[in-house]
Amino acid sequence: MIVRTKESRTKYGKIADATVGRLSRYYRTLKHLETQGVSTVSSEELARRNNVTSAQVRKDFSFFGAFGRRGLGYNVSDLKQNIARILGLDQEWHLALVGVGNIGRALLNFRQFQEQNFYFTLILDSDPAKIGTRIGNLEVKNLDHLADEIRRAHVDMAVLSVPAEAAQKVADQLVEAGIKAILNFAPITLLVPPDVTVRNENMVIEIEHLSFALAEGSRKIER
C-alpha cells in the first residue's frame, strides 16, 4: 500500500490536486456571478476573484478543452456547467458516514452536500448505544457489517470520522468493500492502494498553517 500523491490520473491525463482545488473555487465564483445576473466573465476577473493570475486560469482550463473565445471571455452559465461536469457534479453520489461523533453529526447536517448532489445513504458506527438509532431518515448501522451495508446502500464514497487508532483498520475494510474515494477526518495518514483516492481534512494542521504565518510575521519584525 502507498500514500496518494498530490495528483490524480484522469481521462484528461495527470491533474494536480491544486488544479482541481482551483476548479472548485472557480465553480463557486461562477455560481455567485450567475446569481448576480452576470452573463460573461473574463479570465482576468476570475483570476482577481480567486487570487491567481489570468495565465493560471487559462492554463487550468486548457487541461480540459477550450471554453471561451479570445476577447469575448467566458459564458458564465456554460462554463459553470462544464466545470460541474469535470468535477462530477452533474451526477448523484452516495456517501457513507463512518463514525457518529460531533464531526460526523455536523457533516450530516451540512446542507451544501445535497446542493452539490452528494447524499448520505448510510451511517455506520461501532457503539452499541448508537446502533439502531435514527439520524434524520437514516438508521445507524453496525460497523461490523460494513461490507454488506456498503453494497446495500450503493455507496460511492466514504467519510471517515473515527478515532485515529481505528482509522486505518476501517479504511482497509472500506477498500476491501470496493470504496475508491475516502474523505478522512481522522488525524492520521491512511495507507491505501494507488487506485484509491484519500482527502485528509485536519483542522489542527490548518490552524498550524495560520500560527506559522503569524509567527513568521513576528520573526520578520524581530529581525
Backbone torsions as a table, in degrees:
resi	resn	phi	psi	omega
1	MET	NA	152.0	-177.9
2	ILE	-135.1	166.6	173.5
3	VAL	-88.7	138.4	-179.3
4	ARG	-64.0	140.0	173.7
5	THR	-82.2	172.0	-175.0
6	LYS	-89.7	45.5	172.7
7	GLU	-155.3	160.4	-178.4
8	SER	-127.9	142.2	172.9
9	ARG	-84.8	126.3	179.9
10	THR	-134.8	179.7	176.3
11	LYS	-66.7	-13.2	177.2
12	TYR	-93.0	1.4	-174.6
13	GLY	102.1	-162.0	178.9
14	LYS	-79.8	122.0	-179.6
15	ILE	-117.8	124.9	-179.4
16	ALA	-67.4	146.2	177.9
17	ASP	-57.5	-36.1	-179.6
18	ALA	-62.1	-36.1	178.1
19	THR	-65.3	-44.7	178.6
20	VAL	-62.0	-40.3	178.3
21	GLY	-61.7	-41.0	178.2
22	ARG	-67.7	-37.7	176.5
23	LEU	-57.9	-40.9	178.2
24	SER	-61.9	-40.1	179.4
25	ARG	-70.2	-40.0	176.1
26	TYR	-59.7	-41.5	-178.6
27	TYR	-59.6	-44.7	179.9
28	ARG	-67.5	-36.9	175.7
29	THR	-61.9	-44.2	-179.7
30	LEU	-65.3	-38.1	176.4
31	LYS	-60.8	-42.4	179.9
32	HIS	-65.3	-44.5	179.2
33	LEU	-61.9	-39.1	-179.5
34	GLU	-63.5	-40.5	178.8
35	THR	-66.8	-22.8	178.2
36	GLN	-88.0	-0.2	178.8
37	GLY	83.2	14.3	179.0
38	VAL	-79.8	129.7	-175.6
39	SER	-100.9	-29.2	178.7
40	THR	-133.5	153.1	179.4
41	VAL	-146.0	143.8	178.9
42	SER	-90.6	162.2	175.6
43	SER	-63.9	-31.7	178.5
44	GLU	-63.9	-41.8	-179.7
45	GLU	-70.3	-40.7	175.4
46	LEU	-60.7	-40.7	179.6
47	ALA	-63.8	-45.8	-178.7
48	ARG	-60.4	-41.3	-177.4
49	ARG	-74.4	-14.4	-178.3
50	ASN	-119.5	10.0	174.7
51	ASN	58.4	42.6	173.9
52	VAL	-132.7	179.9	177.6
53	THR	-91.7	157.6	177.5
54	SER	-64.6	-31.5	176.6
55	ALA	-63.1	-37.5	178.4
56	GLN	-66.0	-41.6	178.1
57	VAL	-59.1	-48.9	-178.3
58	ARG	-64.7	-38.1	178.4
59	LYS	-64.4	-43.3	179.3
60	ASP	-59.0	-43.6	-178.6
61	PHE	-71.1	-28.3	-175.8
62	SER	-63.7	-23.5	178.3
63	PHE	-65.6	-23.1	-169.5
64	PHE	-116.9	0.8	179.3
65	GLY	122.0	-177.1	-179.0
66	ALA	-96.8	123.4	-177.3
67	PHE	-112.5	-23.1	-177.0
68	GLY	-122.5	179.2	176.9
69	ARG	-122.8	132.2	-176.7
70	ARG	-53.5	127.6	178.2
71	GLY	87.3	-14.4	-177.7
72	LEU	-110.4	-15.3	-179.6
73	GLY	79.8	-160.0	-176.1
74	TYR	-114.3	140.2	170.3
75	ASN	-72.7	120.6	-172.4
76	VAL	-59.0	-48.5	-177.4
77	SER	-65.2	-44.6	-179.2
78	ASP	-64.5	-43.3	-179.0
79	LEU	-65.7	-39.8	178.2
80	LYS	-60.8	-43.2	179.8
81	GLN	-66.3	-38.6	178.4
82	ASN	-64.6	-43.1	179.2
83	ILE	-67.5	-38.8	176.9
84	ALA	-58.5	-41.7	178.7
85	ARG	-64.8	-43.4	-180.0
86	ILE	-62.1	-41.2	-178.4
87	LEU	-80.2	-4.4	180.0
88	GLY	79.8	18.9	-177.2
89	LEU	-85.9	0.6	178.3
90	ASP	-91.3	9.6	177.5
91	GLN	-137.3	164.1	-177.2
92	GLU	-91.4	135.5	179.5
93	TRP	-119.3	139.1	179.1
94	HIS	-103.2	130.2	-176.4
95	LEU	-114.0	146.8	170.4
96	ALA	-113.3	131.4	172.8
97	LEU	-97.7	124.4	177.7
98	VAL	-112.0	107.0	-179.0
99	GLY	109.9	108.2	-176.2
100	VAL	-103.0	64.3	173.2
101	GLY	-96.6	-161.4	-179.3
102	ASN	-62.6	-43.4	179.4
103	ILE	-64.3	-44.2	-179.7
104	GLY	-58.9	-45.2	179.9
105	ARG	-64.1	-39.3	178.4
106	ALA	-62.6	-39.8	179.8
107	LEU	-65.4	-38.0	179.3
108	LEU	-63.1	-27.9	-178.2
109	ASN	-96.8	5.8	-177.3
110	PHE	-81.3	106.5	-170.8
111	ARG	-66.7	-28.3	-176.0
112	GLN	-64.4	-22.2	176.4
113	PHE	-57.9	-52.0	-178.1
114	GLN	-66.6	-33.5	178.3
115	GLU	-62.5	-25.7	-179.4
116	GLN	-103.0	14.7	177.6
117	ASN	74.0	27.3	173.5
118	PHE	-107.4	121.9	-175.5
119	TYR	-126.3	128.5	173.9
120	PHE	-74.8	123.1	178.3
121	THR	-117.2	-1.7	-177.6
122	LEU	-154.5	137.8	173.2
123	ILE	-125.7	130.7	-179.1
124	LEU	-125.3	143.4	175.5
125	ASP	-156.0	160.0	-179.8
126	SER	-103.5	-6.2	-177.6
127	ASP	-79.7	117.9	-179.8
128	PRO	-56.3	-29.4	-179.1
129	ALA	-71.4	-20.9	-179.0
130	LYS	-99.3	-29.9	-178.7
131	ILE	-62.0	129.6	-179.9
132	GLY	93.7	-15.0	175.8
133	THR	-78.0	165.0	-178.7
134	ARG	-114.4	140.0	172.6
135	ILE	-125.2	110.6	-172.4
136	GLY	65.3	-128.0	180.0
137	ASN	-100.6	13.9	-178.6
138	LEU	-115.1	141.4	175.0
139	GLU	-95.4	136.0	178.1
140	VAL	-71.3	123.2	-177.6
141	LYS	-98.9	161.1	-178.0
142	ASN	-74.7	125.8	179.8
143	LEU	-60.0	-26.8	179.0
144	ASP	-62.2	-21.0	-178.5
145	HIS	-105.2	28.5	-172.3
146	LEU	-50.2	-53.6	-174.1
147	ALA	-59.5	-46.3	-179.4
148	ASP	-64.4	-41.9	-178.2
149	GLU	-68.7	-37.2	178.0
150	ILE	-59.7	-45.3	180.0
151	ARG	-67.4	-41.3	-176.8
152	ARG	-64.4	-36.1	-176.7
153	ALA	-91.8	2.2	178.9
154	HIS	52.9	50.5	-174.8
155	VAL	-76.7	135.1	176.4
156	ASP	-99.6	-37.5	-176.5
157	MET	-135.2	154.5	177.1
158	ALA	-120.7	140.8	174.0
159	VAL	-109.1	116.8	-172.6
160	LEU	-100.5	114.6	-178.6
161	SER	-133.0	63.1	-177.9
162	VAL	-122.7	165.3	176.7
163	PRO	-59.0	153.6	-176.3
164	ALA	-55.9	-38.9	-175.7
165	GLU	-68.6	-17.8	-179.6
166	ALA	-103.1	-12.0	-169.0
167	ALA	-62.5	-46.2	-176.4
168	GLN	-65.0	-41.5	179.5
169	LYS	-61.7	-44.2	179.9
170	VAL	-66.7	-39.4	177.9
171	ALA	-60.1	-41.7	177.6
172	ASP	-60.0	-41.5	179.4
173	GLN	-65.6	-38.9	178.5
174	LEU	-63.5	-43.6	179.1
175	VAL	-62.5	-43.4	179.1
176	GLU	-63.1	-28.4	179.4
177	ALA	-82.7	-1.4	176.1
178	GLY	99.7	5.5	179.8
179	ILE	-73.8	132.2	-177.6
180	LYS	-112.4	-0.6	-178.3
181	ALA	-142.9	126.4	-176.6
182	ILE	-132.9	129.0	170.2
183	LEU	-99.8	115.2	-170.5
184	ASN	-107.1	118.6	175.7
185	PHE	-100.7	-3.7	178.0
186	ALA	-75.0	140.4	-177.6
187	PRO	-78.1	59.9	-179.0
188	ILE	-153.3	146.7	176.2
189	THR	-83.4	121.5	-178.7
190	LEU	-85.4	140.1	175.1
191	LEU	-100.2	118.7	-175.5
192	VAL	-136.3	162.4	176.4
193	PRO	-63.9	160.6	-176.1
194	PRO	-64.3	-18.9	-179.6
195	ASP	-93.0	9.1	177.7
196	VAL	-111.6	130.0	179.7
197	THR	-99.4	130.0	177.6
198	VAL	-122.1	131.8	171.1
199	ARG	-113.8	127.4	-178.6
200	ASN	-101.1	128.6	177.1
201	GLU	-117.9	103.1	-179.2
202	ASN	-125.2	106.2	-175.5
203	MET	-66.4	-28.8	178.6
204	VAL	-64.3	-42.2	178.5
205	ILE	-62.0	-40.4	179.1
206	GLU	-64.3	-40.9	177.4
207	ILE	-64.8	-37.0	178.2
208	GLU	-64.0	-33.9	174.3
209	HIS	-61.2	-42.1	179.1
210	LEU	-67.1	-42.5	179.9
211	SER	-64.5	-36.1	176.6
212	PHE	-62.4	-43.9	-179.1
213	ALA	-61.6	-42.5	178.9
214	LEU	-68.2	-42.5	179.6
215	ALA	-64.9	-39.7	179.0
216	GLU	-64.3	-38.1	176.4
217	GLY	-62.7	-41.0	178.2
218	SER	-65.2	-39.6	179.6
219	ARG	-64.1	-37.4	179.4
220	LYS	-65.4	-38.7	178.4
221	ILE	-65.4	-41.7	-179.1
222	GLU	-64.6	-31.4	179.1
223	ARG	-67.4	NA	NA
